[in-house]
Amino acid sequence: MKQIFIFLVLLVSWFQVSAQSQHIYQNKTFLFSLQLTGFDKTSMWGASDSAVKSIKVTRLKDHKAIQTIIPEENYITEPQRELIFEDFNFDGYMDFKLFAFEAKHAQAGYFFYLFDPNTQKFTYSEKISELLGDAAIDKKNKTLSRLYRVGGGDYKLVVYSYIKNKLILIEERKDQSIGNNKIEITQKKRVKGILKIVKHLIMGSEEYSKTEDRLMPI
């Protein structure tokens, strides 16, 4: 009986340690300390789920704690890949995104945090987080784009750009099945501040499968 009690005490102690962990990231300017709860892939239970509860940001040059970020509810499935650095608004300052969730048949979701040079802190961007998810970045043209599935097997591409420090939709395309082995393509681009249809056509699915710029997988 005593041995069982000792085992249970050790198990509870192990559980408390395993249920919390800390992951460290850094760029050239800041160090990010992520406090996680849950189990990672080393868990005895074989689970791979955890959540980031807080992010402590420390400036490297003077080791000063700048801020502590409490993110919204998130669901980490790939430990050590929670944080990704990039200049998302093309202002010359490094921002970051935090892995939020991964939905079935959909792209992963992220929470975006943009660096504010005036306050020297990171601010959560609800708009980018909601609109772009796992955005692709075109540094040359300074755009953020996202390709995702809508409805059944239809696909949509949206392209955004920062115009006067505002995130603006500049291009949109949707490829959708309309039955009878037909695919409808509708593409819009912003012209003089207004989204206008620049391409609209219907083609057979066989012909569509041969086009290089199709959105739907074959």
MOQUITA-V877795 format. One record per helix or strand. SS is the DSSP state (hx for helix, st for strand). FROM is the first residue (numbers start at 1). LEN is the number of residues. If there is no record, write none. Layout:
BEGIN
SS & FROM & LEN
SS & FROM & LEN
END
This chain:
BEGIN
hx & 2 & 17
st & 20 & 7
st & 30 & 9
st & 50 & 10
st & 64 & 6
st & 76 & 1
st & 83 & 4
st & 95 & 8
st & 108 & 9
st & 121 & 5
hx & 126 & 7
st & 136 & 3
st & 143 & 8
st & 154 & 10
st & 166 & 14
st & 182 & 10
st & 194 & 11
hx & 205 & 5
END
